[in-house]
Amino acid sequence: MKLHREHFFVGDGYDNFSDMIKRVSHVLVERGFVTDGFAEAVIRREQEYPTGIKGDMNFAIPHADIGHVTTSTFAIIIPSNKIEVFNMIDSEESIEPEIIILFALDEGIEHINFLQRTMQLFQMTSELKHMLLMSVDDQFKFFEKFYEEGAE
């Protein structure tokens, strides 16, 4: 699956998780990838089933049910400030992810392949820490190449 430059958000500040999801989802709605209800569905789902992943680096993978997806896509968010999410393993523990991947995927093999590829990405902590020091253009190229290679 292709990473669109318009779906790459680096250095933006957000008030909180909900603000981030609403602002990024607005772009996805305007571009026709998701329905108007996508943002609220993501926020609601995150409250019930947190998606924070704790490790050497922290991540989050918020998403909504497929009913809100028009065309499969994803967005990568590297916020300039700390955003609090809850750990998917211990929903009482809050974490602050360095990288957030908001995905909107249809059912099927594409969904499974994307999740597998994303889990591989999260294991590359030394490469990701180095990537965070790169220019925004180079960060985009890093993710673009990573996900293109996974599609082969």
C-alpha positions, 0 to 999 in steps of 0.5 A: 500500500502506498504512503501518500505525502498528504497522509504524512504528519510530522512536527504538528502539535496536538491538544490531545489524542482526539484533536490529533485524530480529528485533524488527521481524519479531516484530511482523509475525509476530504481526500475520499478515503474515509467517511465523515464518521471515521474520526469519532469511530476511531476515538470511540474504539480507542476508548474501548480497545487501546492501541498503544504499544510499549517498548524501546520506542512507543507506538500507537495504531488507532483505527476504526471498523471497516464500515468507515473506510471507502478506500484503504489507506494509512497516515503516519503521525510523528507529533511535536508534542507528547500525546497520551494513549493507553497501552493495549496490554495494560489499559490502565497504563498510559504511554506517549507514542513517538510514532502513530500509524492511523490506518483505515483498511478494508478486510482481507489479505491487504489488512493482514499484510499491512499489520504484519509489515507494521509490526516488523517496523516496530521491531526496527527501533535503532533504525527508527530512532535514527530516522527521527533525526532525519529531515521530514523529506527523508523521514517520508522516504524512509516510510515510503520505501519500507511500505513499498518493499512490504507490498512486493 
